[in-house]
Amino acid sequence: MPIFEYKCKDCGNISEFIVFGKDDDLHCKSCNGQKLEKLLSAHNTTGSARSVGSSVPAGCCGVPNSCGSPGSCCGM
Ligand SMILES: [Zn+2]
């Protein structure tokens, strides 16, 4: 089930909600406020971190696609 965490901007309480597409009717479980900020899951955070890492040129000597594996033809 699509369970998301939301942090209340009023009291800082983090609530978990099962959301089926629409999330603008949610209320904080602590103060009943509606200023909820959607938190990214740990999986999503890991995925974005990998994307940042792969932005480094994969080819050798900073030239993308210049060789099959990084460092294999750089020769130092
Ligand atoms: Zn709250």
N, CA, C, O and the ligand as a Tripos MOL2 file, in Angstrom:
@<TRIPOS>MOLECULE
protein
  305   303    77     0     0
PROTEIN
NO_CHARGES

@<TRIPOS>ATOM
      1 N           0.8380   -1.2070    0.0000 N.3       1 MET1
      2 CA          0.0000    0.0000    0.0000 C.3       1 MET1
      3 C           0.8680    1.2500    0.0000 C.2       1 MET1
      4 O           1.9500    1.2650    0.5860 O.2       1 MET1
      5 N           0.3860    2.2990   -0.6620 N.am      2 PRO2
      6 CA          1.1690    3.5470   -0.7450 C.3       2 PRO2
      7 C           1.1310    4.3330    0.5570 C.2       2 PRO2
      8 O           0.2430    5.1600    0.7660 O.2       2 PRO2
      9 N           2.0840    4.0750    1.4200 N.am      3 ILE3
     10 CA          2.1480    4.7840    2.6960 C.3       3 ILE3
     11 C           3.2150    5.8750    2.6090 C.2       3 ILE3
     12 O           4.3640    5.6060    2.2600 O.2       3 ILE3
     13 N           2.8220    7.1030    2.9300 N.am      4 PHE4
     14 CA          3.7550    8.2250    2.8760 C.3       4 PHE4
     15 C           3.8330    8.9040    4.2320 C.2       4 PHE4
     16 O           2.8710    8.8950    5.0000 O.2       4 PHE4
     17 N           4.9690    9.4850    4.5130 N.am      5 GLU5
     18 CA          5.1480   10.2360    5.7550 C.3       5 GLU5
     19 C           5.0170   11.7240    5.4680 C.2       5 GLU5
     20 O           5.5400   12.2320    4.4760 O.2       5 GLU5
     21 N           4.3260   12.3950    6.3340 N.am      6 TYR6
     22 CA          4.1540   13.8400    6.2120 C.3       6 TYR6
     23 C           4.5540   14.5020    7.5160 C.2       6 TYR6
     24 O           4.1920   14.0470    8.6010 O.2       6 TYR6
     25 N           5.3100   15.5890    7.3900 N.am      7 LYS7
     26 CA          5.7130   16.3400    8.5730 C.3       7 LYS7
     27 C           4.8690   17.5960    8.6840 C.2       7 LYS7
     28 O           4.7460   18.3570    7.7240 O.2       7 LYS7
     29 N           4.2850   17.8120    9.8600 N.am      8 CYS8
     30 CA          3.4600   18.9820   10.0860 C.3       8 CYS8
     31 C           4.3560   20.1990   10.2770 C.2       8 CYS8
     32 O           5.2850   20.1880   11.0850 O.2       8 CYS8
     33 N           4.0510   21.2680    9.5030 N.am      9 LYS9
     34 CA          4.8600   22.4820    9.6120 C.3       9 LYS9
     35 C           4.4860   23.2980   10.8420 C.2       9 LYS9
     36 O           5.2030   24.2260   11.2150 O.2       9 LYS9
     37 N           3.3760   22.9590   11.4660 N.am     10 ASP10
     38 CA          2.9560   23.7060   12.6450 C.3      10 ASP10
     39 C           3.5810   23.1430   13.9200 C.2      10 ASP10
     40 O           4.1410   23.8920   14.7210 O.2      10 ASP10
     41 N           3.4880   21.8300   14.1100 N.am     11 CYS11
     42 CA          3.9480   21.2360   15.3680 C.3      11 CYS11
     43 C           5.1320   20.2950   15.1660 C.2      11 CYS11
     44 O           5.7170   19.8280   16.1440 O.2      11 CYS11
     45 N           5.4940   20.0110   13.9200 N.am     12 GLY12
     46 CA          6.6510   19.1730   13.6570 C.3      12 GLY12
     47 C           6.3900   17.6840   13.7760 C.2      12 GLY12
     48 O           7.3030   16.8710   13.6260 O.2      12 GLY12
     49 N           5.1370   17.3280   14.0480 N.am     13 ASN13
     50 CA          4.8020   15.9100   14.1790 C.3      13 ASN13
     51 C           4.8400   15.2170   12.8140 C.2      13 ASN13
     52 O           4.3910   15.7800   11.8160 O.2      13 ASN13
     53 N           5.3700   14.0110   12.7760 N.am     14 ILE14
     54 CA          5.4110   13.2410   11.5340 C.3      14 ILE14
     55 C           4.3200   12.1760   11.5830 C.2      14 ILE14
     56 O           4.2860   11.3410   12.4870 O.2      14 ILE14
     57 N           3.4320   12.2240   10.5940 N.am     15 SER15
     58 CA          2.3230   11.2850   10.5380 C.3      15 SER15
     59 C           2.4340   10.4360    9.2860 C.2      15 SER15
     60 O           2.9200   10.8990    8.2540 O.2      15 SER15
     61 N           1.9880    9.2060    9.3790 N.am     16 GLU16
     62 CA          1.9630    8.3280    8.2160 C.3      16 GLU16
     63 C           0.5410    8.2260    7.6940 C.2      16 GLU16
     64 O          -0.4060    8.0340    8.4570 O.2      16 GLU16
     65 N           0.4090    8.3580    6.3840 N.am     17 PHE17
     66 CA         -0.9010    8.2590    5.7720 C.3      17 PHE17
     67 C          -0.8510    7.2960    4.5980 C.2      17 PHE17
     68 O           0.1490    7.2000    3.8870 O.2      17 PHE17
     69 N          -1.9510    6.5910    4.4160 N.am     18 ILE18
     70 CA         -2.1020    5.7970    3.1980 C.3      18 ILE18
     71 C          -2.7580    6.6900    2.1580 C.2      18 ILE18
     72 O          -3.9050    7.1060    2.3210 O.2      18 ILE18
     73 N          -2.0240    6.9830    1.0870 N.am     19 VAL19
     74 CA         -2.4840    7.9600    0.1040 C.3      19 VAL19
     75 C          -2.7270    7.2750   -1.2370 C.2      19 VAL19
     76 O          -1.8570    6.5820   -1.7650 O.2      19 VAL19
     77 N          -3.9050    7.4790   -1.7640 N.am     20 PHE20
     78 CA         -4.2290    6.9310   -3.0790 C.3      20 PHE20
     79 C          -4.3370    8.0690   -4.0910 C.2      20 PHE20
     80 O          -5.4130    8.3210   -4.6320 O.2      20 PHE20
     81 N          -3.2550    8.7360   -4.3410 N.am     21 GLY21
     82 CA         -3.2410    9.7690   -5.3820 C.3      21 GLY21
     83 C          -3.4780   11.1720   -4.8540 C.2      21 GLY21
     84 O          -2.6840   12.0720   -5.1250 O.2      21 GLY21
     85 N          -4.5420   11.3750   -4.1130 N.am     22 LYS22
     86 CA         -4.8640   12.7130   -3.6410 C.3      22 LYS22
     87 C          -4.4500   12.8670   -2.1850 C.2      22 LYS22
     88 O          -4.8300   12.0550   -1.3410 O.2      22 LYS22
     89 N          -3.6680   13.9110   -1.8840 N.am     23 ASP23
     90 CA         -3.1510   14.0410   -0.5240 C.3      23 ASP23
     91 C          -3.4410   15.4170    0.0770 C.2      23 ASP23
     92 O          -2.8000   15.8130    1.0500 O.2      23 ASP23
     93 N          -4.3920   16.1390   -0.4880 N.am     24 ASP24
     94 CA         -4.6390   17.4770    0.0290 C.3      24 ASP24
     95 C          -5.7630   17.5100    1.0720 C.2      24 ASP24
     96 O          -6.1790   18.5850    1.5050 O.2      24 ASP24
     97 N          -6.2440   16.3510    1.4670 N.am     25 ASP25
     98 CA         -7.2590   16.3130    2.5100 C.3      25 ASP25
     99 C          -6.7070   15.7600    3.8160 C.2      25 ASP25
    100 O          -7.4620   15.3690    4.7050 O.2      25 ASP25
    101 N          -5.4000   15.7300    3.9200 N.am     26 LEU26
    102 CA         -4.7800   15.1440    5.1050 C.3      26 LEU26
    103 C          -4.6860   16.1560    6.2340 C.2      26 LEU26
    104 O          -4.5210   17.3550    6.0120 O.2      26 LEU26
    105 N          -4.7940   15.6490    7.4280 N.am     27 HIS27
    106 CA         -4.6760   16.4990    8.6090 C.3      27 HIS27
    107 C          -3.6410   15.8890    9.5430 C.2      27 HIS27
    108 O          -3.5150   14.6690    9.6470 O.2      27 HIS27
    109 N          -2.9060   16.7610   10.2170 N.am     28 CYS28
    110 CA         -1.9260   16.2980   11.1920 C.3      28 CYS28
    111 C          -2.6360   15.5060   12.2900 C.2      28 CYS28
    112 O          -3.6680   15.9220   12.8160 O.2      28 CYS28
    113 N          -2.0550   14.3560   12.6180 N.am     29 LYS29
    114 CA         -2.6900   13.5200   13.6350 C.3      29 LYS29
    115 C          -2.4870   14.0720   15.0350 C.2      29 LYS29
    116 O          -3.1200   13.6170   15.9880 O.2      29 LYS29
    117 N          -1.6020   15.0560   15.1550 N.am     30 SER30
    118 CA         -1.3160   15.6280   16.4610 C.3      30 SER30
    119 C          -2.1180   16.8990   16.7220 C.2      30 SER30
    120 O          -2.7940   17.0130   17.7440 O.2      30 SER30
    121 N          -2.0400   17.8650   15.7830 N.am     31 CYS31
    122 CA         -2.6970   19.1590   15.9990 C.3      31 CYS31
    123 C          -3.8150   19.4150   15.0030 C.2      31 CYS31
    124 O          -4.4760   20.4520   15.0540 O.2      31 CYS31
    125 N          -4.0280   18.4510   14.0820 N.am     32 ASN32
    126 CA         -5.0870   18.5550   13.0850 C.3      32 ASN32
    127 C          -4.8200   19.6590   12.0530 C.2      32 ASN32
    128 O          -5.7320   20.0830   11.3430 O.2      32 ASN32
    129 N          -3.5910   20.1100   11.9770 N.am     33 GLY33
    130 CA         -3.2430   21.1400   11.0030 C.3      33 GLY33
    131 C          -3.1620   20.5620    9.5980 C.2      33 GLY33
    132 O          -3.0510   19.3510    9.4060 O.2      33 GLY33
    133 N          -3.2210   21.4580    8.6250 N.am     34 GLN34
    134 CA         -3.2110   21.0050    7.2290 C.3      34 GLN34
    135 C          -1.9150   21.3480    6.5070 C.2      34 GLN34
    136 O          -1.7610   21.0340    5.3260 O.2      34 GLN34
    137 N          -0.9870   21.9850    7.2000 N.am     35 LYS35
    138 CA          0.2770   22.3480    6.5630 C.3      35 LYS35
    139 C           1.2390   21.1720    6.6530 C.2      35 LYS35
    140 O           2.1380   21.1480    7.4940 O.2      35 LYS35
    141 N           1.0370   20.2130    5.7850 N.am     36 LEU36
    142 CA          1.8370   19.0000    5.8340 C.3      36 LEU36
    143 C           2.8500   18.9800    4.6990 C.2      36 LEU36
    144 O           2.5320   19.3010    3.5540 O.2      36 LEU36
    145 N           4.0630   18.6010    5.0350 N.am     37 GLU37
    146 CA          5.1300   18.5110    4.0440 C.3      37 GLU37
    147 C           5.4450   17.0470    3.7940 C.2      37 GLU37
    148 O           5.7540   16.3020    4.7240 O.2      37 GLU37
    149 N           5.3660   16.6410    2.5430 N.am     38 LYS38
    150 CA          5.6090   15.2380    2.2090 C.3      38 LYS38
    151 C           7.0840   14.9110    2.3430 C.2      38 LYS38
    152 O           7.9470   15.6190    1.8240 O.2      38 LYS38
    153 N           7.3530   13.8340    3.0440 N.am     39 LEU39
    154 CA          8.7390   13.4130    3.2290 C.3      39 LEU39
    155 C           9.0660   12.3020    2.2360 C.2      39 LEU39
    156 O           8.2360   11.4360    1.9610 O.2      39 LEU39
    157 N          10.2710   12.3390    1.7100 N.am     40 LEU40
    158 CA         10.7040   11.2960    0.8040 C.3      40 LEU40
    159 C          11.1360   10.0750    1.5910 C.2      40 LEU40
    160 O          11.7250   10.1950    2.6650 O.2      40 LEU40
    161 N          10.8490    8.9280    1.0700 N.am     41 SER41
    162 CA         11.2360    7.7020    1.7510 C.3      41 SER41
    163 C          12.7400    7.4660    1.6240 C.2      41 SER41
    164 O          13.4140    8.1130    0.8220 O.2      41 SER41
    165 N          13.2450    6.5530    2.4080 N.am     42 ALA42
    166 CA         14.6730    6.2450    2.3670 C.3      42 ALA42
    167 C          15.0630    5.7060    0.9950 C.2      42 ALA42
    168 O          16.1710    5.9540    0.5200 O.2      42 ALA42
    169 N          14.1610    4.9740    0.3630 N.am     43 HIS43
    170 CA         14.4560    4.4110   -0.9560 C.3      43 HIS43
    171 C          14.6460    5.5190   -1.9910 C.2      43 HIS43
    172 O          15.5730    5.4750   -2.8010 O.2      43 HIS43
    173 N          13.7660    6.5020   -1.9530 N.am     44 ASN44
    174 CA         13.8690    7.6120   -2.8940 C.3      44 ASN44
    175 C          15.1540    8.4010   -2.6780 C.2      44 ASN44
    176 O          15.7970    8.8350   -3.6340 O.2      44 ASN44
    177 N          15.5210    8.5820   -1.4060 N.am     45 THR45
    178 CA         16.7360    9.3260   -1.0990 C.3      45 THR45
    179 C          17.9620    8.5980   -1.6470 C.2      45 THR45
    180 O          18.8730    9.2220   -2.1920 O.2      45 THR45
    181 N          17.9750    7.2750   -1.4960 N.am     46 THR46
    182 CA         19.0920    6.4910   -2.0080 C.3      46 THR46
    183 C          19.1620    6.5890   -3.5330 C.2      46 THR46
    184 O          20.2490    6.6730   -4.1040 O.2      46 THR46
    185 N          18.0070    6.5780   -4.1850 N.am     47 GLY47
    186 CA         17.9820    6.6510   -5.6420 C.3      47 GLY47
    187 C          18.5550    7.9480   -6.1520 C.2      47 GLY47
    188 O          19.3230    7.9460   -7.1130 O.2      47 GLY47
    189 N          18.1960    9.0710   -5.5240 N.am     48 SER48
    190 CA         18.7040   10.3590   -5.9760 C.3      48 SER48
    191 C          20.2050   10.4700   -5.7230 C.2      48 SER48
    192 O          20.9260   11.0940   -6.5020 O.2      48 SER48
    193 N          20.6710    9.8630   -4.6330 N.am     49 ALA49
    194 CA         22.1000    9.8870   -4.3310 C.3      49 ALA49
    195 C          22.8790    9.1370   -5.4130 C.2      49 ALA49
    196 O          23.9620    9.5660   -5.8120 O.2      49 ALA49
    197 N          22.3250    8.0150   -5.8860 N.am     50 ARG50
    198 CA         22.9840    7.2630   -6.9530 C.3      50 ARG50
    199 C          23.0220    8.0780   -8.2350 C.2      50 ARG50
    200 O          24.0010    8.0150   -8.9770 O.2      50 ARG50
    201 N          21.9750    8.8370   -8.5030 N.am     51 SER51
    202 CA         21.9350    9.6530   -9.7170 C.3      51 SER51
    203 C          23.0440   10.6930   -9.6920 C.2      51 SER51
    204 O          23.6950   10.9450  -10.7060 O.2      51 SER51
    205 N          23.2550   11.2940   -8.5280 N.am     52 VAL52
    206 CA         24.3110   12.2890   -8.3860 C.3      52 VAL52
    207 C          25.6670   11.6430   -8.6410 C.2      52 VAL52
    208 O          26.5210   12.2250   -9.3110 O.2      52 VAL52
    209 N          25.8660   10.4380   -8.1060 N.am     53 GLY53
    210 CA         27.1370    9.7520   -8.2840 C.3      53 GLY53
    211 C          27.4110    9.4180   -9.7320 C.2      53 GLY53
    212 O          28.5540    9.4950  -10.1830 O.2      53 GLY53
    213 N          26.3590    9.0430  -10.4780 N.am     54 SER54
    214 CA         26.5580    8.6270  -11.8570 C.3      54 SER54
    215 C          26.7510    9.8160  -12.7930 C.2      54 SER54
    216 O          27.0170    9.6330  -13.9810 O.2      54 SER54
    217 N          26.6180   11.0450  -12.2610 N.am     55 SER55
    218 CA         26.8330   12.2190  -13.0990 C.3      55 SER55
    219 C          28.3160   12.4300  -13.3710 C.2      55 SER55
    220 O          28.6790   13.2030  -14.2580 O.2      55 SER55
    221 N          29.1790   11.7480  -12.6130 N.am     56 VAL56
    222 CA         30.6060   11.7820  -12.8860 C.3      56 VAL56
    223 C          30.8610   11.0520  -14.2120 C.2      56 VAL56
    224 O          30.3120    9.9730  -14.4340 O.2      56 VAL56
    225 N          31.6840   11.6250  -15.0900 N.am     57 PRO57
    226 CA         31.9390   11.0040  -16.3950 C.3      57 PRO57
    227 C          32.3650    9.5540  -16.2660 C.2      57 PRO57
    228 O          33.2730    9.2320  -15.4980 O.2      57 PRO57
    229 N          31.7080    8.6790  -17.0190 N.am     58 ALA58
    230 CA         31.9740    7.2560  -16.9010 C.3      58 ALA58
    231 C          33.2190    6.8490  -17.6690 C.2      58 ALA58
    232 O          33.8520    5.8520  -17.3240 O.2      58 ALA58
    233 N          33.5850    7.5960  -18.6990 N.am     59 GLY59
    234 CA         34.7610    7.2720  -19.4880 C.3      59 GLY59
    235 C          36.0300    7.6560  -18.7570 C.2      59 GLY59
    236 O          35.9680    8.2590  -17.6860 O.2      59 GLY59
    237 N          37.1840    7.3150  -19.3200 N.am     60 CYS60
    238 CA         38.4400    7.6350  -18.6580 C.3      60 CYS60
    239 C          38.8640    9.0790  -18.9490 C.2      60 CYS60
    240 O          38.4450    9.6710  -19.9440 O.2      60 CYS60
    241 N          39.6660    9.6120  -18.1030 N.am     61 CYS61
    242 CA         40.2170   10.9540  -18.2720 C.3      61 CYS61
    243 C          39.1390   12.0190  -18.4450 C.2      61 CYS61
    244 O          39.3830   13.0410  -19.0860 O.2      61 CYS61
    245 N          37.9580   11.7980  -17.8880 N.am     62 GLY62
    246 CA         36.9090   12.7880  -17.9230 C.3      62 GLY62
    247 C          36.1880   12.8760  -19.2510 C.2      62 GLY62
    248 O          35.3650   13.7730  -19.4340 O.2      62 GLY62
    249 N          36.4600   11.9920  -20.1720 N.am     63 VAL63
    250 CA         35.7710   11.9930  -21.4470 C.3      63 VAL63
    251 C          34.7310   10.8740  -21.4690 C.2      63 VAL63
    252 O          35.0930    9.6970  -21.4770 O.2      63 VAL63
    253 N          33.4580   11.2230  -21.4770 N.am     64 PRO64
    254 CA         32.4070   10.1970  -21.4340 C.3      64 PRO64
    255 C          32.4860    9.2550  -22.6230 C.2      64 PRO64
    256 O          32.7610    9.6740  -23.7480 O.2      64 PRO64
    257 N          32.2430    7.9830  -22.3620 N.am     65 ASN65
    258 CA         32.1530    6.9540  -23.3970 C.3      65 ASN65
    259 C          33.4380    6.8010  -24.2220 C.2      65 ASN65
    260 O          33.4010    6.2930  -25.3420 O.2      65 ASN65
    261 N          34.5610    7.2380  -23.6710 N.am     66 SER66
    262 CA         35.8000    7.1190  -24.4300 C.3      66 SER66
    263 C          36.3900    5.7220  -24.3310 C.2      66 SER66
    264 O          37.2250    5.3330  -25.1480 O.2      66 SER66
    265 N          35.9580    4.9770  -23.3370 N.am     67 CYS67
    266 CA         36.4310    3.6030  -23.2110 C.3      67 CYS67
    267 C          35.4130    2.7700  -22.4650 C.2      67 CYS67
    268 O          34.4600    3.3120  -21.9030 O.2      67 CYS67
    269 N          35.5950    1.4840  -22.4500 N.am     68 GLY68
    270 CA         34.5950    0.5810  -21.8750 C.3      68 GLY68
    271 C          34.4650    0.7110  -20.3820 C.2      68 GLY68
    272 O          33.3500    0.7260  -19.8610 O.2      68 GLY68
    273 N          35.5900    0.8070  -19.6680 N.am     69 SER69
    274 CA         35.5320    0.8800  -18.2260 C.3      69 SER69
    275 C          36.4030    2.0150  -17.7280 C.2      69 SER69
    276 O          37.4720    2.2740  -18.2810 O.2      69 SER69
    277 N          35.9440    2.7030  -16.6700 N.am     70 PRO70
    278 CA         36.6870    3.8590  -16.1570 C.3      70 PRO70
    279 C          38.1160    3.4950  -15.7680 C.2      70 PRO70
    280 O          38.3290    2.5350  -15.0270 O.2      70 PRO70
    281 N          39.0730    4.2320  -16.2470 N.am     71 GLY71
    282 CA         40.4610    4.0520  -15.8600 C.3      71 GLY71
    283 C          41.1930    2.9930  -16.6280 C.2      71 GLY71
    284 O          42.3850    2.7930  -16.3980 O.2      71 GLY71
    285 N          40.5220    2.2880  -17.5500 N.am     72 SER72
    286 CA         41.1680    1.1430  -18.2210 C.3      72 SER72
    287 C          42.2170    1.6040  -19.2400 C.2      72 SER72
    288 O          43.1110    0.8370  -19.5970 O.2      72 SER72
    289 N          42.1090    2.8670  -19.7130 N.am     73 CYS73
    290 CA         43.0850    3.3140  -20.7150 C.3      73 CYS73
    291 C          43.7520    4.6360  -20.3330 C.2      73 CYS73
    292 O          44.3490    5.3130  -21.1700 O.2      73 CYS73
    293 N          43.6370    4.9830  -19.0630 N.am     74 CYS74
    294 CA         44.2130    6.2540  -18.6510 C.3      74 CYS74
    295 C          45.7330    6.1540  -18.5220 C.2      74 CYS74
    296 O          46.4440    7.0990  -18.8630 O.2      74 CYS74
    297 N          46.2270    5.0420  -18.0420 N.am     75 GLY75
    298 CA         47.6630    4.8110  -17.9840 C.3      75 GLY75
    299 C          48.3990    5.6870  -16.9870 C.2      75 GLY75
    300 O          49.6260    5.6140  -16.9160 O.2      75 GLY75
    301 N          47.7230    6.4910  -16.2340 N.am     76 MET76
    302 CA         48.3350    7.3580  -15.2280 C.3      76 MET76
    303 C          49.5850    8.0310  -15.7740 C.2      76 MET76
    304 O          50.2330    8.8000  -15.0630 O.2      76 MET76
    305 ZN          0.6390   19.2870   13.7190 Zn       77 ZN77
@<TRIPOS>BOND
     1     1     2 1
     2     2     3 1
     3     3     4 2
     4     3     5 am
     5     5     6 1
     6     6     7 1
     7     7     8 2
     8     7     9 am
     9     9    10 1
    10    10    11 1
    11    11    12 2
    12    11    13 am
    13    13    14 1
    14    14    15 1
    15    15    16 2
    16    15    17 am
    17    17    18 1
    18    18    19 1
    19    19    20 2
    20    19    21 am
    21    21    22 1
    22    22    23 1
    23    23    24 2
    24    23    25 am
    25    25    26 1
    26    26    27 1
    27    27    28 2
    28    27    29 am
    29    29    30 1
    30    30    31 1
    31    31    32 2
    32    31    33 am
    33    33    34 1
    34    34    35 1
    35    35    36 2
    36    35    37 am
    37    37    38 1
    38    38    39 1
    39    39    40 2
    40    39    41 am
    41    41    42 1
    42    42    43 1
    43    43    44 2
    44    43    45 am
    45    45    46 1
    46    46    47 1
    47    47    48 2
    48    47    49 am
    49    49    50 1
    50    50    51 1
    51    51    52 2
    52    51    53 am
    53    53    54 1
    54    54    55 1
    55    55    56 2
    56    55    57 am
    57    57    58 1
    58    58    59 1
    59    59    60 2
    60    59    61 am
    61    61    62 1
    62    62    63 1
    63    63    64 2
    64    63    65 am
    65    65    66 1
    66    66    67 1
    67    67    68 2
    68    67    69 am
    69    69    70 1
    70    70    71 1
    71    71    72 2
    72    71    73 am
    73    73    74 1
    74    74    75 1
    75    75    76 2
    76    75    77 am
    77    77    78 1
    78    78    79 1
    79    79    80 2
    80    79    81 am
    81    81    82 1
    82    82    83 1
    83    83    84 2
    84    83    85 am
    85    85    86 1
    86    86    87 1
    87    87    88 2
    88    87    89 am
    89    89    90 1
    90    90    91 1
    91    91    92 2
    92    91    93 am
    93    93    94 1
    94    94    95 1
    95    95    96 2
    96    95    97 am
    97    97    98 1
    98    98    99 1
    99    99   100 2
   100    99   101 am
   101   101   102 1
   102   102   103 1
   103   103   104 2
   104   103   105 am
   105   105   106 1
   106   106   107 1
   107   107   108 2
   108   107   109 am
   109   109   110 1
   110   110   111 1
   111   111   112 2
   112   111   113 am
   113   113   114 1
   114   114   115 1
   115   115   116 2
   116   115   117 am
   117   117   118 1
   118   118   119 1
   119   119   120 2
   120   119   121 am
   121   121   122 1
   122   122   123 1
   123   123   124 2
   124   123   125 am
   125   125   126 1
   126   126   127 1
   127   127   128 2
   128   127   129 am
   129   129   130 1
   130   130   131 1
   131   131   132 2
   132   131   133 am
   133   133   134 1
   134   134   135 1
   135   135   136 2
   136   135   137 am
   137   137   138 1
   138   138   139 1
   139   139   140 2
   140   139   141 am
   141   141   142 1
   142   142   143 1
   143   143   144 2
   144   143   145 am
   145   145   146 1
   146   146   147 1
   147   147   148 2
   148   147   149 am
   149   149   150 1
   150   150   151 1
   151   151   152 2
   152   151   153 am
   153   153   154 1
   154   154   155 1
   155   155   156 2
   156   155   157 am
   157   157   158 1
   158   158   159 1
   159   159   160 2
   160   159   161 am
   161   161   162 1
   162   162   163 1
   163   163   164 2
   164   163   165 am
   165   165   166 1
   166   166   167 1
   167   167   168 2
   168   167   169 am
   169   169   170 1
   170   170   171 1
   171   171   172 2
   172   171   173 am
   173   173   174 1
   174   174   175 1
   175   175   176 2
   176   175   177 am
   177   177   178 1
   178   178   179 1
   179   179   180 2
   180   179   181 am
   181   181   182 1
   182   182   183 1
   183   183   184 2
   184   183   185 am
   185   185   186 1
   186   186   187 1
   187   187   188 2
   188   187   189 am
   189   189   190 1
   190   190   191 1
   191   191   192 2
   192   191   193 am
   193   193   194 1
   194   194   195 1
   195   195   196 2
   196   195   197 am
   197   197   198 1
   198   198   199 1
   199   199   200 2
   200   199   201 am
   201   201   202 1
   202   202   203 1
   203   203   204 2
   204   203   205 am
   205   205   206 1
   206   206   207 1
   207   207   208 2
   208   207   209 am
   209   209   210 1
   210   210   211 1
   211   211   212 2
   212   211   213 am
   213   213   214 1
   214   214   215 1
   215   215   216 2
   216   215   217 am
   217   217   218 1
   218   218   219 1
   219   219   220 2
   220   219   221 am
   221   221   222 1
   222   222   223 1
   223   223   224 2
   224   223   225 am
   225   225   226 1
   226   226   227 1
   227   227   228 2
   228   227   229 am
   229   229   230 1
   230   230   231 1
   231   231   232 2
   232   231   233 am
   233   233   234 1
   234   234   235 1
   235   235   236 2
   236   235   237 am
   237   237   238 1
   238   238   239 1
   239   239   240 2
   240   239   241 am
   241   241   242 1
   242   242   243 1
   243   243   244 2
   244   243   245 am
   245   245   246 1
   246   246   247 1
   247   247   248 2
   248   247   249 am
   249   249   250 1
   250   250   251 1
   251   251   252 2
   252   251   253 am
   253   253   254 1
   254   254   255 1
   255   255   256 2
   256   255   257 am
   257   257   258 1
   258   258   259 1
   259   259   260 2
   260   259   261 am
   261   261   262 1
   262   262   263 1
   263   263   264 2
   264   263   265 am
   265   265   266 1
   266   266   267 1
   267   267   268 2
   268   267   269 am
   269   269   270 1
   270   270   271 1
   271   271   272 2
   272   271   273 am
   273   273   274 1
   274   274   275 1
   275   275   276 2
   276   275   277 am
   277   277   278 1
   278   278   279 1
   279   279   280 2
   280   279   281 am
   281   281   282 1
   282   282   283 1
   283   283   284 2
   284   283   285 am
   285   285   286 1
   286   286   287 1
   287   287   288 2
   288   287   289 am
   289   289   290 1
   290   290   291 1
   291   291   292 2
   292   291   293 am
   293   293   294 1
   294   294   295 1
   295   295   296 2
   296   295   297 am
   297   297   298 1
   298   298   299 1
   299   299   300 2
   300   299   301 am
   301   301   302 1
   302   302   303 1
   303   303   304 2
@<TRIPOS>SUBSTRUCTURE
     1 MET1         2 RESIDUE 1 A MET
     2 PRO2         6 RESIDUE 1 A PRO
     3 ILE3        10 RESIDUE 1 A ILE
     4 PHE4        14 RESIDUE 1 A PHE
     5 GLU5        18 RESIDUE 1 A GLU
     6 TYR6        22 RESIDUE 1 A TYR
     7 LYS7        26 RESIDUE 1 A LYS
     8 CYS8        30 RESIDUE 1 A CYS
     9 LYS9        34 RESIDUE 1 A LYS
    10 ASP10       38 RESIDUE 1 A ASP
    11 CYS11       42 RESIDUE 1 A CYS
    12 GLY12       46 RESIDUE 1 A GLY
    13 ASN13       50 RESIDUE 1 A ASN
    14 ILE14       54 RESIDUE 1 A ILE
    15 SER15       58 RESIDUE 1 A SER
    16 GLU16       62 RESIDUE 1 A GLU
    17 PHE17       66 RESIDUE 1 A PHE
    18 ILE18       70 RESIDUE 1 A ILE
    19 VAL19       74 RESIDUE 1 A VAL
    20 PHE20       78 RESIDUE 1 A PHE
    21 GLY21       82 RESIDUE 1 A GLY
    22 LYS22       86 RESIDUE 1 A LYS
    23 ASP23       90 RESIDUE 1 A ASP
    24 ASP24       94 RESIDUE 1 A ASP
    25 ASP25       98 RESIDUE 1 A ASP
    26 LEU26      102 RESIDUE 1 A LEU
    27 HIS27      106 RESIDUE 1 A HIS
    28 CYS28      110 RESIDUE 1 A CYS
    29 LYS29      114 RESIDUE 1 A LYS
    30 SER30      118 RESIDUE 1 A SER
    31 CYS31      122 RESIDUE 1 A CYS
    32 ASN32      126 RESIDUE 1 A ASN
    33 GLY33      130 RESIDUE 1 A GLY
    34 GLN34      134 RESIDUE 1 A GLN
    35 LYS35      138 RESIDUE 1 A LYS
    36 LEU36      142 RESIDUE 1 A LEU
    37 GLU37      146 RESIDUE 1 A GLU
    38 LYS38      150 RESIDUE 1 A LYS
    39 LEU39      154 RESIDUE 1 A LEU
    40 LEU40      158 RESIDUE 1 A LEU
    41 SER41      162 RESIDUE 1 A SER
    42 ALA42      166 RESIDUE 1 A ALA
    43 HIS43      170 RESIDUE 1 A HIS
    44 ASN44      174 RESIDUE 1 A ASN
    45 THR45      178 RESIDUE 1 A THR
    46 THR46      182 RESIDUE 1 A THR
    47 GLY47      186 RESIDUE 1 A GLY
    48 SER48      190 RESIDUE 1 A SER
    49 ALA49      194 RESIDUE 1 A ALA
    50 ARG50      198 RESIDUE 1 A ARG
    51 SER51      202 RESIDUE 1 A SER
    52 VAL52      206 RESIDUE 1 A VAL
    53 GLY53      210 RESIDUE 1 A GLY
    54 SER54      214 RESIDUE 1 A SER
    55 SER55      218 RESIDUE 1 A SER
    56 VAL56      222 RESIDUE 1 A VAL
    57 PRO57      226 RESIDUE 1 A PRO
    58 ALA58      230 RESIDUE 1 A ALA
    59 GLY59      234 RESIDUE 1 A GLY
    60 CYS60      238 RESIDUE 1 A CYS
    61 CYS61      242 RESIDUE 1 A CYS
    62 GLY62      246 RESIDUE 1 A GLY
    63 VAL63      250 RESIDUE 1 A VAL
    64 PRO64      254 RESIDUE 1 A PRO
    65 ASN65      258 RESIDUE 1 A ASN
    66 SER66      262 RESIDUE 1 A SER
    67 CYS67      266 RESIDUE 1 A CYS
    68 GLY68      270 RESIDUE 1 A GLY
    69 SER69      274 RESIDUE 1 A SER
    70 PRO70      278 RESIDUE 1 A PRO
    71 GLY71      282 RESIDUE 1 A GLY
    72 SER72      286 RESIDUE 1 A SER
    73 CYS73      290 RESIDUE 1 A CYS
    74 CYS74      294 RESIDUE 1 A CYS
    75 GLY75      298 RESIDUE 1 A GLY
    76 MET76      302 RESIDUE 1 A MET
    77 ZN77       305 GROUP 0 **** ****
